[in-house]
C-alpha cells in the first residue's frame, strides 16, 4: 500500500489486524511553526487504533543538522516498538500545516517500508464526524528488519555537482531572499538553477491533495520537466518531502536533499542566488 487514501476508505479498514495507522505530526525544528506537543495532542484524540510515530525523535540525533534521516538501528527499533511486520499495511496522517506525514512517508521508504497517506489528514477526519480515541497507544513489540531503500537521498557533495533539476519547497519570499532565513547562520536566497514551488500549491483550498492532472500543471508552471531527473529541497528536508510525494502520485520519483538550505545556506563556499 503506497499512495493516497481517502477518509472513507480508511474508515472501512479500521479494525483489520494487518492495519497500522501512525500519527506523523512533527513540529520541533521548523522555524516559525506554531508550538505543538504531538504526544499530548495524540493522547487527547487520535484515529482509533493509531499509534504515535514520534517523528520528532526519529532523526539522527548525532547530526548537528535538524531532522536528518535516522540511522538504521534507530529506525528498526522504532518500527519494532510500534509492532510493524513485513505484512503490515501502514497509513500515515498528521496534524501539521507542513504536511509532515510526507516526511514520515519518505523516511519509511528510505528503509524499504511502503505506506499510504491519509488525504485531508486528521482535520478532515474530525470534520466528517468520524470516531476518535483518547489515551496513549498500546503496541506489542515485534522483530523488524529494514529493507533496501525505495526512495532517493542526496547529500551536500551530491548537490555540488548535480545535473538534476532542483525544486525548492520554501515560500517565494525565502526563495528570492526578500525574506531573511529564520536560521541566522543561513544566508538568504536559493541554490543556483533552482525552481520554486511553495509546497502549499499541491493542495486544494480545503486541504485535500490536487488531482494528478493539477499536480502535473504545478510542475509545468514552475518550468520543470517531469521527464527529467529532479531533486527537492527546502529549509530542513521536511516540506521538500511534500514535493517528493507529489511526484510519486504522478509516477515521477524525485530525490530529496536532506540537509537542504539549513546545510547549503550555512556553508561559506556554496553559491547562493538572490531574486527569482
Buried (B, 14 or more C-beta within 10 A) or exposed (E): EBEBBEBEEBBEBBEEEEBBBBBBBBBBBBEEBEEBEBBEBBBEBBBEBBBBBBBBEBBBEEBEBBBBBBBEEBBBBBBBBBBBEEEBBBBBBBBBBBBBBBBBBBBBBBBBBBBBBBBBBBBBBBEEEBEBEEEEBEBEEBEBEBEEEBBBBBEBEBBEEBEBBBBBBBBEEBBBBBEEBEBEEBBBBBBEEBBBBBBBBBBEEEBBBBEEEBBBEBBEEBEBEBEEBBBBBBBBBBBBBBBBBBBBBBEBEBBBBBBBBBBBBBBEEBEBBEEE
